[in-house]
Amino acid sequence: MTDAPTVSSSELSASSLPEEVRSAFDYLPAQLAGNVAGIGVIVMIFWVSSPVSMMLPWLSAFAVMWLARLWLLQRYKRATPLTLADWQRWRGWWNAGTLLSGALWGATAWIFYLPGGHVQQIALIITVYTFCIAAVPVLATQPRMFLLFSALCFVPMAARVATDGTADSYRLAGILLLIFSLTTLLARSYRQALQRALELKLQADHLLTQLRIEKLAADAARQDAEVANRAKTQFFTAASHDLRQPLHAMGLFAEALRQKNHDVEVAHLVNSINESVDALEGLFSELLDITRIDSGGIEVQPQHFPLADLYRKLRLHFEPAAFEKGLALRFRGARHVVHADPLLVERILRNLVSNAIRYTTDGSVLVGCRRRGDRLWLQVWDTGPGIAADQQARVFEEFYQVPHGPRTDPRQRKGLGLGLAIVKRLADLMGAKVALRSQPGRGTVFSLELPLGKWVPQVQAMPSAKGALNLTLEGRTIVVVEDEPAVLSGLEALLRGWGATILAFDSVAACRAWTQAAPRSTPHPDLLIVDYRLENGLTGADALALLRERFGVELPAIVVTGSTMSSLDLEAQQKNFHLLIKPVVPNKLRAMIAFKLGVKANDAPQ
């Protein structure tokens, strides 16, 4: 913290001069009114006892002084002082008027004291003293002026009292001088307090100026940070598509290689390639998600949706992995409806289920829900090793991994420690509560609290992907639209290896040319697989519309995208297609194709 700036006396005087002059002239109307009141009191008390030859000249002198000060006030109101010399000149004129007023009140005490009686004398002393006290606030910043003004009022009065020649008059004169001294001390104390207040005001002004400068610098730094953050987000968004393409193609080529070569060692290598692709996709998705959350690139769009839709997606995605580890993956409570952002809830549960399967080696993983009033607790239970109590508070931190945690299958990726951090941030984004209970050696349950929703019609349940691993596509025709040559080649090789007939196009334009040139007798394709981002700003939805216009709106379709947290789910529901996120591991692609073509487990060769 920086020290408060010190203010010198010269700096204080120069900076406070305009304020002093303004205050003095603002006070002048009250002074003029007070003078009129004081003159009225003196006239009322001494009119009978004082000769007219004394009263009229006194009244005339006060009238001239009063009119002169009124004229000065009017001149000041029309003036616009700018420089320090201007302010000093106006203060000098005001001081001259004040001293003239003090001299006239001192002369009043000299003229009217002796002719009056005791009551009149006391009234005279009180009147003059009142003007001295009234001058303290306005003259406190000018000690010499106050001393001179008070002397002009008091000294003539004390001297006049002493001329009475009696012992009482001498004592009263001494008392008046004592009062004069005490009033001077009072003015000094008031001046010191006022000076300190002015110093504090100037320090506050300095600090305010400094704060404004620092705020401008902070605003500029914040704007630079926001620009950098947006640039980072834009980079990751672009990379989300471009970096996933080669991973996607790598997985397709590897699986195509397996179809052509049945050597056991080749199969192991293909498995390793696919697992590495899956691991890279997961790590990249975590980095992208945490970046988008931190940069404010995610908008919460709550809606009413049944858990059955969410469970169907999770089952399709995770059942093969659970089956491979010998785990039972169960879902309970599909009849319930929640009101939340379905994309964010899905992303949260994906992370939780993925962790549960990764760290559970025996038993089961349960995704269920419990109703509590108007709230619903979505829960993911596992029978894994559990989390120690002293580690539970830290598992939601970025890049934190439980030390001495369970050993996972060497083929599984370890992760970056971002999964639960993403869960916590997405929950906070929705205003939802996340809770954790765990017992080492018995398992863990993560809970997400969401508001209940209103019932909406459920779509037809998607069959399990289990059993479609040996899918054959003999006699099936599949149209592929993909603008990335490597991905297109990989898809062609893979799908032909499964027995399908492939019609491949690298653009919407090529697809349109084929539909226009193909005869009406051309057999309808069985399935469309299209990339979402195509040439010249066109999308997979444009390709779907073109092909369905030619072959019917019921033509099954799969859209492949590189965006993990887009709003494509709503478009998929409206336009009747299903999404796959790049890079697509062949097992997932087989499962999705089996569902879209209506292939059951017993339809596939064993």
C-alpha positions in Angstrom: 0.0 0.0 0.0 1.4 3.4 -0.9 1.7 6.2 1.6 -0.7 9.1 1.4 0.9 12.1 -0.3 2.0 14.9 1.9 0.8 18.5 1.2 3.1 21.5 1.9 1.7 24.7 3.4 2.3 26.7 0.2 0.7 24.0 -1.9 -2.2 23.9 0.6 -2.6 27.7 0.5 -2.5 27.9 -3.3 -4.9 25.0 -3.8 -7.3 26.1 -1.2 -7.4 29.9 -2.1 -10.3 29.6 -4.6 -12.3 27.6 -2.1 -11.6 30.2 0.6 -12.7 33.1 -1.6 -15.9 31.3 -2.7 -16.7 30.5 0.9 -16.1 34.1 2.0 -18.3 35.6 -0.7 -21.0 32.9 -0.1 -20.9 34.0 3.6 -21.1 37.7 2.7 -25.0 37.9 2.3 -25.3 36.5 5.9 -22.8 39.1 7.1 -24.8 41.9 5.4 -28.0 40.6 7.0 -26.3 40.4 10.4 -25.1 44.0 10.0 -28.7 45.1 9.3 -29.8 43.2 12.4 -27.0 44.6 14.6 -27.7 48.2 13.4 -31.4 47.7 14.2 -30.6 46.5 17.7 -28.3 49.6 18.3 -30.8 52.0 17.0 -33.6 50.5 19.1 -31.5 50.6 22.3 -29.8 54.0 21.9 -32.2 56.1 19.8 -33.7 57.8 22.8 -30.5 58.3 24.8 -28.2 59.4 22.0 -28.4 62.7 20.2 -29.4 62.8 16.5 -26.2 64.5 15.6 -24.4 61.3 16.8 -26.8 58.8 15.4 -27.2 60.0 11.9 -23.4 60.2 11.0 -23.1 56.7 12.5 -26.0 55.3 10.4 -24.6 57.0 7.3 -21.2 55.4 7.7 -22.7 52.0 8.1 -25.0 52.5 5.1 -22.0 53.4 2.9 -20.1 50.4 4.1 -23.1 48.1 3.6 -23.8 49.4 0.1 -20.1 49.1 -0.9 -20.0 45.5 0.2 -23.2 44.7 -1.6 -21.8 46.2 -4.8 -18.6 44.1 -4.3 -20.8 41.0 -4.0 -22.6 41.8 -7.2 -19.3 42.4 -9.0 -18.0 39.0 -7.8 -21.0 37.1 -9.0 -20.5 38.5 -12.5 -16.7 37.9 -12.5 -14.9 34.7 -13.6 -11.6 34.5 -11.7 -9.1 32.2 -13.4 -5.6 32.9 -12.2 -4.1 32.8 -8.7 -3.7 36.6 -8.9 -7.4 37.0 -9.6 -8.4 35.1 -6.6 -5.9 37.0 -4.4 -7.3 40.3 -5.6 -10.9 39.3 -4.8 -9.8 38.1 -1.3 -8.0 41.5 -0.8 -11.3 43.4 -1.6 -13.3 41.1 0.7 -10.7 41.6 3.5 -10.9 45.4 3.1 -14.6 45.3 3.5 -14.4 43.1 6.6 -11.8 45.4 8.3 -14.0 48.4 7.5 -16.9 46.5 9.2 -14.7 45.7 12.2 -13.6 49.3 12.5 -17.2 50.6 12.4 -18.3 48.1 15.1 -15.3 49.2 17.3 -16.3 52.8 16.7 -19.9 51.9 17.7 -18.7 50.7 21.1 -16.6 53.9 21.6 -19.5 56.2 20.6 -22.5 54.5 22.4 -21.0 52.9 25.6 -20.9 55.8 28.1 -24.2 57.5 27.2 -26.2 54.3 27.9 -27.3 52.6 31.1 -26.2 49.2 32.4 -28.6 47.2 30.3 -27.8 49.2 27.2 -24.0 48.7 27.8 -24.4 45.0 28.2 -26.5 44.8 25.0 -23.8 46.7 23.2 -21.0 44.4 24.4 -23.0 41.3 23.4 -23.7 42.7 20.0 -20.1 43.5 19.2 -18.9 40.2 20.6 -21.4 38.3 18.5 -19.9 39.8 15.3 -16.4 38.6 16.5 -17.6 35.1 17.1 -19.4 35.0 13.8 -16.2 35.9 12.0 -14.4 32.8 13.3 -15.5 30.3 10.5 -14.8 32.7 7.6 -11.6 34.2 8.9 -10.1 31.1 10.5 -7.8 30.5 7.5 -6.4 34.0 7.8 -5.2 34.3 11.4 -3.8 37.8 11.0 -7.0 39.1 9.5 -9.0 37.6 12.3 -6.7 39.1 14.9 -6.9 42.5 13.3 -10.7 42.3 12.9 -11.1 41.2 16.5 -8.7 44.0 17.7 -10.7 46.6 15.8 -13.9 45.4 17.5 -12.6 44.7 21.0 -9.8 47.2 21.8 -11.9 50.3 21.3 -14.6 48.8 23.4 -12.3 47.8 26.2 -10.6 51.2 26.1 -13.9 52.9 26.2 -15.0 50.8 29.2 -11.8 51.7 31.1 -12.3 55.4 30.6 -15.2 55.3 33.1 -12.5 55.5 35.7 -14.0 53.1 38.3 -12.7 49.9 39.7 -15.6 48.0 38.1 -14.9 49.5 34.7 -11.2 48.4 35.0 -12.3 44.9 35.9 -14.8 44.8 33.0 -12.1 46.0 30.6 -9.8 43.3 31.8 -12.5 40.7 31.3 -13.1 42.0 27.8 -9.4 41.6 26.9 -9.5 38.1 28.4 -12.5 37.2 26.2 -10.6 38.6 23.3 -7.6 36.3 24.0 -9.9 33.3 24.5 -11.7 34.0 21.2 -8.3 34.3 19.4 -7.4 30.8 20.8 -10.7 29.5 19.7 -10.1 30.8 16.2 -6.6 29.2 16.2 -8.0 25.8 17.2 -10.7 26.1 14.6 -8.1 27.1 12.0 -5.9 24.1 12.8 -8.9 21.7 12.5 -9.9 23.3 9.2 -6.4 23.2 7.9 -6.2 19.5 8.7 -9.5 18.9 7.0 -8.2 20.7 3.9 -5.0 18.7 3.9 -7.1 15.5 4.1 -9.3 16.7 1.2 -6.2 17.5 -0.9 -4.8 14.1 -0.1 -8.1 12.5 -1.0 -8.1 14.4 -4.3 -4.5 13.2 -5.0 -5.5 9.6 -4.2 -8.6 9.9 -6.3 -6.6 11.2 -9.2 -4.1 8.3 -8.7 -7.0 5.8 -8.4 -8.4 7.1 -11.7 -5.0 6.7 -13.4 -4.6 3.2 -12.0 -8.2 2.4 -13.0 -7.5 3.5 -16.5 -4.4 1.3 -16.5 -6.4 -1.6 -15.1 -9.2 -1.2 -17.6 -6.6 -1.1 -20.4 -5.0 -4.3 -19.0 -8.4 -5.9 -18.6 -9.2 -5.1 -22.2 -5.9 -6.5 -23.4 -6.6 -9.6 -21.4 -10.1 -10.0 -22.8 -8.6 -9.6 -26.3 -6.0 -12.2 -25.6 -8.6 -14.5 -24.0 -10.9 -14.1 -27.1 -7.9 -14.9 -29.3 -7.1 -17.9 -27.3 -10.7 -19.1 -27.4 -10.9 -18.5 -31.2 -7.7 -20.5 -31.6 -9.0 -23.4 -29.6 -12.3 -23.3 -31.4 -10.6 -23.4 -34.7 -8.2 -26.1 -33.4 -11.2 -28.1 -32.2 -12.0 -28.9 -35.8 -8.6 -28.8 -37.5 -6.6 -30.8 -34.9 -9.3 -33.5 -34.6 -9.3 -34.2 -38.4 -5.9 -36.1 -38.5 -6.8 -37.9 -35.2 -10.1 -38.9 -36.8 -8.4 -40.1 -40.0 -5.8 -42.0 -38.0 -8.4 -44.0 -36.2 -10.2 -44.8 -39.4 -7.1 -45.9 -41.3 -6.0 -48.1 -38.3 -9.3 -49.9 -38.2 -9.3 -50.3 -42.0 -5.8 -51.9 -41.6 -7.2 -54.4 -39.1 -9.9 -55.4 -41.6 -7.3 -56.2 -44.3 -4.7 -57.9 -42.0 -5.8 -60.5 -39.4 -2.3 -60.8 -37.9 -2.6 -60.8 -34.1 0.3 -58.3 -33.7 -1.3 -55.9 -36.2 -4.5 -56.1 -34.2 -2.7 -55.2 -31.0 -1.0 -52.2 -32.8 -4.4 -51.1 -34.1 -5.9 -51.3 -30.6 -3.0 -49.2 -29.3 -3.5 -46.6 -32.1 -7.2 -46.4 -31.3 -6.6 -46.0 -27.6 -4.0 -43.3 -28.2 -6.5 -41.5 -30.5 -9.2 -41.7 -27.8 -6.8 -40.5 -25.2 -5.7 -37.5 -27.3 -9.3 -36.6 -28.0 -10.1 -36.7 -24.3 -7.2 -34.5 -23.3 -7.9 -32.0 -26.0 -11.5 -31.9 -25.1 -10.7 -31.1 -21.5 -8.3 -28.3 -22.4 -10.9 -26.8 -24.8 -13.7 -27.0 -22.3 -11.8 -25.4 -19.5 -10.7 -22.6 -21.8 -14.2 -21.9 -23.0 -15.6 -21.9 -19.5 -12.9 -19.4 -18.2 -13.4 -17.1 -21.2 -17.2 -16.9 -20.8 -17.7 -18.6 -24.1 -20.5 -20.9 -22.8 -24.1 -19.6 -22.4 -26.5 -21.5 -20.2 -29.7 -22.4 -22.0 -32.0 -24.3 -19.6 -34.9 -26.3 -20.9 -37.1 -29.2 -19.8 -35.8 -32.5 -20.9 -36.2 -36.2 -19.8 -33.4 -38.1 -18.3 -34.2 -40.9 -20.7 -32.6 -38.9 -23.6 -29.5 -38.3 -21.5 -29.2 -41.9 -20.4 -29.5 -43.1 -23.9 -26.5 -41.1 -25.0 -24.5 -42.1 -22.0 -25.3 -45.8 -22.5 -24.3 -45.6 -26.2 -21.0 -43.9 -25.3 -19.9 -45.8 -22.2 -21.4 -49.3 -22.4 -18.6 -50.7 -24.6 -15.9 -49.4 -22.2 -17.7 -50.8 -19.1 -18.3 -54.1 -20.9 -14.6 -54.3 -21.8 -13.6 -53.9 -18.1 -16.3 -56.4 -16.9 -18.3 -53.7 -15.2 -22.1 -53.4 -15.0 -23.3 -50.0 -16.2 -26.8 -49.3 -14.9 -29.2 -46.4 -15.2 -32.1 -45.6 -12.9 -34.8 -42.9 -12.9 -35.1 -42.4 -16.6 -38.8 -41.3 -16.1 -37.8 -38.1 -14.4 -37.6 -34.7 -16.1 -35.2 -31.9 -15.1 -35.0 -28.2 -16.0 -31.3 -27.4 -16.9 -29.0 -27.0 -19.9 -29.0 -30.5 -21.4 -25.6 -30.0 -23.0 -23.9 -28.9 -19.8 -25.6 -31.7 -17.7 -24.5 -34.3 -20.3 -20.9 -32.9 -20.2 -20.9 -33.2 -16.4 -22.2 -36.7 -16.4 -19.8 -37.8 -19.1 -16.9 -36.7 -16.9 -18.3 -38.4 -13.8 -19.1 -41.6 -15.6 -15.8 -41.6 -17.4 -13.9 -41.3 -14.1 -16.1 -43.9 -12.4 -15.3 -46.5 -15.2 -11.6 -45.6 -15.3 -11.0 -46.1 -11.6 -13.4 -49.0 -11.0 -11.9 -52.4 -11.6 -14.6 -54.6 -10.2 -18.3 -54.2 -9.5 -20.6 -51.7 -11.2 -21.3 -48.0 -12.0 -24.7 -46.7 -11.4 -26.2 -43.5 -12.8 -29.4 -42.7 -10.9 -31.5 -39.9 -9.3 -33.3 -39.2 -6.2 -36.1 -36.7 -5.8 -36.1 -34.3 -2.8 -39.1 -32.0 -3.0 -38.9 -29.9 -6.1 -35.2 -30.8 -6.6 -33.6 -33.8 -8.2 -30.2 -35.3 -7.2 -28.5 -36.8 -10.2 -25.9 -39.3 -8.9 -23.1 -41.4 -10.2 -22.1 -44.3 -7.9 -19.1 -46.6 -8.3 -17.5 -49.5 -6.4 -14.0 -48.2 -6.9 -11.2 -47.6 -4.4 -12.8 -44.4 -3.0 -11.2 -41.1 -2.1 -9.6 -40.3 1.3 -11.4 -37.6 3.4 -8.4 -35.2 3.3 -8.3 -35.3 -0.5 -12.0 -34.8 -1.2 -11.9 -31.0 -0.9 -9.1 -30.8 -3.6 -10.3 -33.1 -6.3 -12.3 -30.3 -8.0 -9.1 -28.2 -8.4 -7.5 -27.8 -11.8 -4.6 -30.3 -12.6 -5.0 -32.0 -9.2 -4.8 -35.7 -9.1 -5.1 -37.8 -5.9 -1.6 -38.9 -4.8 -1.1 -42.6 -4.5 -4.3 -43.1 -6.3 -5.5 -46.4 -7.8 -3.5 -47.9 -10.6 -5.4 -47.9 -13.8 -5.1 -50.1 -16.9 -1.9 -49.1 -18.6 -3.9 -48.7 -21.9 -6.0 -46.0 -20.3 -5.0 -42.4 -20.3 -4.1 -40.9 -16.9 -5.6 -37.5 -17.7 -4.7 -34.0 -16.8 -6.7 -33.6 -13.6 -9.2 -31.4 -15.4 -12.3 -33.6 -15.5 -13.7 -32.7 -12.0 -12.6 -29.1 -12.4 -14.8 -28.9 -15.5 -17.6 -30.6 -13.6 -17.4 -28.0 -10.8 -17.2 -25.0 -13.2 -20.1 -26.2 -15.3 -22.2 -26.8 -12.2 -21.4 -23.3 -11.0 -22.3 -21.9 -14.4 -25.8 -23.4 -14.0 -26.1 -22.4 -10.4 -26.2 -26.2 -9.4 -24.7 -27.8 -6.4 -22.2 -30.7 -6.6 -21.6 -33.0 -3.7 -19.1 -35.8 -3.0 -19.3 -38.7 -0.6 -16.6 -41.4 -0.6 -15.3 -44.2 1.6 -11.9 -45.6 0.8 -12.2 -49.3 -0.2 -16.0 -49.1 -0.8 -16.6 -46.5 -3.5 -17.7 -43.0 -4.4 -20.8 -41.1 -5.2 -21.0 -37.7 -7.0 -24.3 -35.8 -6.8 -25.6 -33.0 -8.9 -28.6 -31.1 -7.6 -31.0 -29.8 -10.4 -34.6 -28.4 -10.4 -37.4 -30.7 -11.5 -38.8 -30.0 -15.0 -42.1 -30.4 -16.7 -42.9 -33.6 -18.6 -42.1 -33.6 -22.4 -42.7 -36.4 -24.8 -39.9 -38.9 -25.0 -38.3 -40.0 -28.3 -38.0 -43.7 -29.1 -35.2 -45.2 -27.0 -32.0 -46.0 -28.8 -31.0 -49.7 -28.6 -27.7 -50.6 -26.9 -24.6 -50.6 -29.0 -23.6 -53.9 -27.3 -23.7 -56.8 -29.7 -23.0 -54.6 -32.8 -19.3 -55.0 -32.6 -19.2 -57.5 -35.4 -21.4 -55.4 -37.7 -21.5 -56.4 -41.4 -22.8 -53.9 -44.0 -23.1 -56.3 -47.0 -25.6 -54.9 -49.4 -25.8 -51.5 -47.8 -25.1 -48.2 -49.7 -23.7 -45.4 -47.7 -23.2 -41.8 -48.9 -20.2 -40.0 -47.3 -19.7 -36.2 -47.6 -16.4 -35.1 -46.2 -14.1 -32.3 -47.3 -10.9 -33.6 -45.6 -9.2 -36.0 -48.1 -7.5 -38.1 -45.4 -10.7 -38.5 -43.4 -12.7 -39.3 -46.6 -10.2 -42.0 -47.6 -10.2 -43.5 -44.1 -14.0 -43.7 -44.1 -14.1 -45.3 -47.5 -11.5 -47.9 -46.5 -13.2 -48.7 -43.2 -16.8 -48.9 -44.5 -15.8 -51.0 -47.6 -13.9 -53.3 -45.2 -17.3 -53.8 -43.4 -18.9 -54.7 -46.7 -20.7 -51.5 -47.6 -21.0 -49.8 -51.0 -19.7 -46.2 -50.7 -20.6 -43.1 -52.6 -18.1 -40.5 -51.5 -18.2 -36.7 -52.2 -15.8 -34.0 -51.0 -18.3 -31.1 -51.1 -22.0 -30.1 -51.2 -21.5 -29.0 -54.8 -20.2 -32.4 -55.9 -23.2 -34.0 -54.0 -25.6 -31.7 -55.8 -24.1 -32.5 -59.2 -24.5 -36.2 -58.5 -28.2 -35.9 -57.4 -29.0 -33.9 -60.5 -27.2 -36.3 -62.9 -28.3 -39.6 -61.3 -31.3 -41.3 -63.0 -34.5 -41.7 -61.1 -34.0 -45.4 -61.0 -30.8 -45.0 -58.8 -31.3 -47.1 -55.6 -31.8 -45.1 -52.4 -28.8 -45.1 -50.1 -29.3 -46.7 -46.7 -27.4 -44.1 -44.7 -25.7 -40.7 -44.9 -22.5 -39.9 -43.0 -21.6 -36.2 -43.4 -19.1 -33.8 -41.9 -20.7 -30.7 -40.3 -18.3 -28.1 -41.5 -18.0 -28.1 -45.3 -16.8 -25.8 -48.1 -17.7 -22.1 -48.4 -19.5 -21.9 -45.1 -21.9 -24.7 -45.9 -22.7 -27.4 -43.3 -23.7 -31.0 -43.1 -27.3 -29.9 -42.6 -27.2 -28.4 -46.2 -25.9 -31.7 -47.5 -28.7 -33.6 -45.7 -31.4 -31.3 -47.0 -30.1 -31.8 -50.6 -29.9 -35.6 -50.3 -33.2 -36.0 -48.5 -35.0 -33.8 -51.1 -33.8 -36.4 -53.6 -34.3 -39.6 -51.6 -36.9 -38.8 -48.9 -36.9 -37.1 -45.5 -36.7 -40.4 -43.6 -33.2 -41.2 -44.9 -31.1 -42.0 -41.8 -28.1 -39.7 -41.2 -25.1 -39.3 -39.0 -23.3 -35.9 -38.7 -19.7 -35.9 -37.5 -18.5 -32.7 -35.8 -15.3 -31.4 -34.1 -17.2 -29.2 -31.6 -17.7 -30.8 -28.2 -20.0 -28.2 -26.7 -22.0 -26.8 -29.6 -25.7 -26.2 -29.8 -26.1 -28.9 -32.5 -28.1 -31.2 -30.4 -31.2 -29.1 -30.9 -30.6 -28.9 -34.6 -30.1 -32.7 -34.6 -33.4 -33.2 -32.9 -35.2 -30.8 -35.3 -33.6 -32.3 -38.5 -33.6 -35.9 -37.4 -29.9 -36.8 -37.4 -27.4 -38.1 -34.8 -24.1 -36.6 -33.8 -20.6 -38.1 -33.4 -17.7 -36.1 -32.0 -14.4 -36.3 -33.8 -12.2 -38.2 -33.5 -14.6 -41.1 -33.8 -13.3 -44.4 -32.5 -14.4 -47.2 -34.9 -16.3 -49.0 -32.1 -18.5 -45.9 -31.6 -19.0 -45.5 -35.3 -20.1 -49.2 -35.6 -22.5 -48.8 -32.7 -24.1 -45.7 -34.2 -24.4 -47.3 -37.7 -26.0 -50.3 -36.1 -28.6 -48.2 -34.4 -29.3 -46.0 -37.5 -29.8 -49.1 -39.7 -31.8 -50.9 -37.1 -29.4 -53.8 -36.9 -30.0 -55.9 -33.7 -27.4 -58.0 -32.0 -28.7 -61.2 -33.4 -28.6 -59.8 -36.9 -24.9 -59.5 -36.8 -22.7 -62.5 -37.5 -21.1 -63.9 -34.5 
